[in-house]
Amino acid sequence: MNKRKIILGIIVIFLGYLFYWTFEPYSLNPFSDKPISQPQSQNNLNCDNLNSFRLKADSIINTAINKNEFLAISTGIYSKKCGNWSSTAGFLNKRNQEKPTKNSQFRIASVSKPMTAIAILQLYEKGKINLDLPIQSYLPEFPKKEKGDITIRQLLNHTSGIPHYKSDLEIFNFTHYDNCQEALKKFENRELVFKPGTDFLYSSFGYTLLGAILERVSGKSYQTYMQENIWKPANMTNTNLEQTKTNVYIKLGNHFYRSPKNDLSYTYSGGGIQSTAEDLLKFGKAILNYKLINPATTELMIKLSNTDSKEMEYTYGWDNWISSKYGKIIEHNGTQVGASSYFRIFFDKKVVVASLANNLNSNEEVRNLSIELSYLLLEMEKD
């Protein structure tokens, strides 16, 4: 009996420690109920209203942090007319009160997809792939589907019928895959949701499949190809596949809880990249300056099927629409354990905005912050 009690006691202590380590309840936080970390701004803006913008931007970020909209935030804006501005605030780690810097990497989640789309379109530019051939032309081992053949074009715009996650719990993946081709094992035998080309279904697995095609056709790992052909040409020095063991958080209600860290190797090309707001601004600038793909391919990437429509449409790697006030806009958001991200390019205005938070369930708040800051700058540019 005593032995059982000892074993039971050990189990209770272990489970208690595991709960404490995993969730870090907000009430056990070593600092106040509402942690405050003043925004740390980096300015390279050349507009006349720089000081006014900085003060208003800091106030917007302070308000968001004080309302517990996210635990840590890295945000920034690039304007061809005015230059760069970026800021960080909050805490990367609740217990240690570690503040983010401009070099702190965040999970960017599905903002990875535009990068993968551009990488695929680079191969298209070079004549190495045909967007309309069955994918078995490049991955012959991928099972053919009863509902029809899948093309790269359909993978790019989510009309392939490849399913998305079975449930929200599927994002908690703890199996490591060495590359995108190996990660196909996770879903390759699942049936299509519809006949390819007949409907729309957002699918991160579809972008894992694009990553596998990229690896096979280029003969390089996803990481190596992206480093050589996307990140380095765009001067993105703080971007890579996630390798660090930083803490990740989930927001529930008005509190932040530490989460077990899931393995992102199943979705490297769909949501496995980590970066900074400043690097994402460089990515946007490279797109605007046609450093990654040429103007004709860029037009293919962002061309709407109905150019007169004001409705949002998913083109090749982007949510895409036309604003009556700001013209062509392309954007993508991202959400996963430890990440709420938002990235937008005002294509006609030559303005880029990016925001990254280190917790799940702040997508709307991160988007609203990004849009408020970008509209603030766009209105000042008019003065």
Summary of the structure (lengths in Angstrom):
residues: 383
radius of gyration: 21.8
end to end distance: 80.5
largest distance: 80.5
contacts: 1325
relative contact order: 0.17
helix: 39%
strand: 20%
